[in-house]
Amino acid sequence: MTPETEQALQDAGLDAAYVQDLVSRAVAEDLAGGVDVTSVATVPVALRGVAAFVPRQPGTVAGAAVAMAVLDHVVEGVRHRIVGRDGVRAQVGVAVLEAEGPVRQLLTAERTALNLLCHLSGVATLTRRWVDAVEGTGARIRDTRKTTPGLRALEKHAVRAGGGTNHRMSLSDAALVKDNHVVAAGGVRQAFEAVRREFPGLAVEVECDTVAQVREVLDAGADLVLLDNMSLDQLRECVVLCRERGVMTEASGGLALDTARAVAETGVDFLAIGALTHSAPVLDLGVDLRTT
């Protein structure tokens, strides 16, 4: 991995060793112990060129440094240049990344690099739509753990690139008491108090389905309240109750882009959107090749 790529990953808040391991496995999967037979057969070994990664539709870029890591892994002596950094608005036909090297290897790296770049840019683009939808309300768009196994760090980076905020990265970062924990513990207050006893220094968020549950967990001392599948009127009432105690609120469940602003205007601090990572369509980018 080149120093430029390592720096770009560091700037993105990504661990280079994690990305290198992911890239190695992705490229090995694509080659499956063999070679890129089409490129080997059709491309002269000495031919060099420039591959430009170009958006075919508008959106928000994320994952350029990850694509660079793929190119580093496959293309000998590659020289690359990020044109559009993560978080910028992509323009159709304007390259966000360019790489120069042996054409045969550039083509071998193309699909793996695009798979990651298109997916992460899709996450960033969808996040940006949600962020734009609630602009000016004070509410923030937050992701969940509904991520692709093995890609959580990348997808959460893409959420940040789109202007969103990350929730916990792992189950040990913070406690989130949900409905099944409540069932197992025998009640919402019991569940909260059990976590507080076992992990006294940890922030505890509690999911509530009713206003009565919110009152109960506020009395118990919850740090953050997750308001699940509530009406706008219920959200407003719960926000008032929580603000009186200095407790932040997060809305979740059944949220949609066309109603995001109305939810945000209830005064909640966060909107929890699992779709940012589990349902984001890819941003269409392609590689335009020119030989040198």
N, C-alpha and C positions, 0 to 999 in steps of 0.2 A: 504494500500500500504506500502510495507516495505521500510525502509530507504535506502536500497541498490537500490531498483527500483527508488525511488525519486532522488537519486544521479545520477543514470544512465540516467534518463530523463533530469535532469539539464545539465549533460555533453553533451547531444544531443541538447540542446537548446530548449527543449520542456516543456510546462507548464503542471505540474502534474495534476492540477485540470481539465484541458481540456482533457487530456488523460484518466483520471478516468471516466469522464462523457461519453466519447466515448466508453470506454470498458464496462461500465455498460449497455449502450443501446445495444451494440453488443451482449453481453451475454444474455440479456433479450430477444432479437430477436431470438436467437438460442434456448432458452428454451421455449419461448412463454407461460409463465405462468405455465409450467409443469416441468417435470424432464427428464433427459437423460434416457429414458426407457431401451435402450439396455445395457448401462453400469450398471444400477441398477439391471437388471436381470441377467447379466453374471459375474459381478465382485464382489467377496466377500468384504464386507464393510471394513474389517481389512487389506486387501491386500495393500502393499506399493510397490512402484517401482520408477524407474528413467526414465524419458522421455527425449530422446536426439533429438534435432531438427537438422536434417542432410540434407545438400544439395545433391540433386540428379543430379545436373549439376553445372558447374562452373559459377561464377558470383561475384557480389559485395553485401555484406551484408548490410542491413539497417532495423531497426525496432526491434532489439533484446530487447531493453528496453520496447518497447510497448508490445511485447509478454510477458515479465515479468509482466507487469501490469495486463494482462489478467490472468495469473497464480495466481497472488496475489489475484485477485478478486474471483477466483473460488476454489482454492486449499487451504485447511486449513493447516497452518503451513508449507507452501511450502518453500523449500530451492532450490535456483537456482544459476547458475553460467554461466556468459557470457564467452564463449570460444573465439568467434570471434567477435570483436567489429565492430560497424558500420564503413563502408568504407574499410574493409579488403577484400581481394580476397578470396571468398569461394572455398574450395576444396571439390570435390565430396567424400562423405563418412566420412568427418571430421565434427563433431558436432560444431555448432556455439553457442548453448545454451543447458544447461542441467537443468532439474528440478526434484526434489525428493519430493514425497508426496503420499497421498492415490491414488491408481491407478484409482479408480472410478472417482475421481475429475480431475485427470490429463487427462483422456479421454474426460471428459465433456469440458475441456478447450482447447483441442487439435485443433479443427477446427477453432475456433475464433482466437486463437493465430497464427495459420498457415495462415489464410486468410490475416491478417495484415502483417505478416513477409514476406510472399511470394510476396505480392503486392509491399511493400516498397522496398524489395530487387530487384524486377524487375525494378522499377524506377531507383534505384541506378545503376543497371547493364547496362541499356540502356544509362544512362547518362555517365557512364564510357566509353562506346564505342565511344560516340561523343567526349568526352574529349581526348581520345587516338587518334582519327582521326585528331584532329587539333594540337596535341602536337608539340611544338616548333615554332608555328606561332605567338604566342602572343595573339591570339584571345581566348575569354572565351565563354563557353557554358552557356546559360542563359535560365531559365524556363519562363513560362507565367502564367496567371491566369486560364488556361485551366485545372483546377484541379477538382477532384471529390468533389462535395459539402459535406462539413463537414470534409474533410480529407486534406485540403490545408496545414495546418501546418506540418502534417506528410509527405505528398508528397514532400513538399519543403525541409524538412529535408533530405529526401532520395536523392534528387538532390544534396544537399551539400555532402552527404556521397559518392556520385559517382564522386565528384570532380567538380560539376557544381556550378553556381552562381545563386542566387535568384534575380528575378525582384521584383516588389512590391507585398506585401502581401495582400493589399486591395486597393480599389479605392481612399482612402484618403492619401495613402503614397506618391504618386507622380502623376503628370498629364501626361496622354498619349493621345495626340490629334490624333484621327484616322479619317478615311475617312468620316464616318457619322457625326462626329463633324464638319468636314470641310464643309460638305453639309449644316448642320444646321446653321453654322456661316456665310456662304457666301464666304468662301475662306480659304486657309490654313493660311495666315498671320492674317486674322481676328480672326480665331479660337485661334491661339497662343496668340495674344494680349489680347483677352478676358480672357483667363486663367491667364495671367500675371497680369492683372488689378485686378481680383477677388482674386487671391492668390499670392501676390507678392513675398512671401518667398519660394515658392514651386518650385522644379525642374520640368521643362516642357520638355517632349520628344514629338517630332512631327513625325508622319508617313508621308513619302513622296514617291510618285510613279514615279516622274520624276526628272531629274537634275534641271530643272527650279524651281520646288517646293523647292528643297534643297537650291538653291541660295536665294530664297525668305525668308525661315525661318531662314537662317543664318543671313541675314540682319536684321531680326526682333529680333534676340537674343536667339534662341533656345539653350537649354543646352545639348540636345542629339537628334540625328536624326536617325529615324528608316527608313531604306532603304528597301522598300517592293517590292518583286517580280521584282528585277532589274537583268539585265544581269551582267556578270562578268566585262565587260568593263564599264558599268554604275557605278557599285560599286567602281571600281578603281577611276573613275573621281570624284565621290562624296566624297570618302575618302580623296583625295587631297584637295578638297574644304574645307572640315570640319577641316582637320588638320591645314590648314592655319589660321583658327579661334580658334583653340584649342578646338574644339567640338568633342565629341566622337560619334561613329557610331555603329549601330546595324543592321544586316541583318536579314530579315524575309521573309517568304512566299516561299513555294515550296522547302524548303531545304531538302536534303537527305544525308544519311551517305556517299554514294559513291562520292558525290561532295562537302562534307563539307570542305575538305582541300583546294580545289580550291577557295571556297568562303572565307575561312579564310586568304588565301594568298593575297587577294585583299587589306588587311590591316584593315578590320573592327575590331572593338574592341570586339563585341559580336555577337554570332549567337543565335537568339531567336528560341527555339525549343519547340513548344507546345506538340509535341509527347512524350516528356519525361514523362509527367504526364497523358496525355489523351490516349496514345496508347502503353504504355509499357507492354509487356507480363510478366506474373509473373515469378519469379525464382522458379523452382521446388524444394521445400524442403518437407521432410516428418518427421514423428516422429517414432523413433525406441524405443520401450518400453522393459525394462527388469525389472522383479520383484525382490524384495529384501527380 
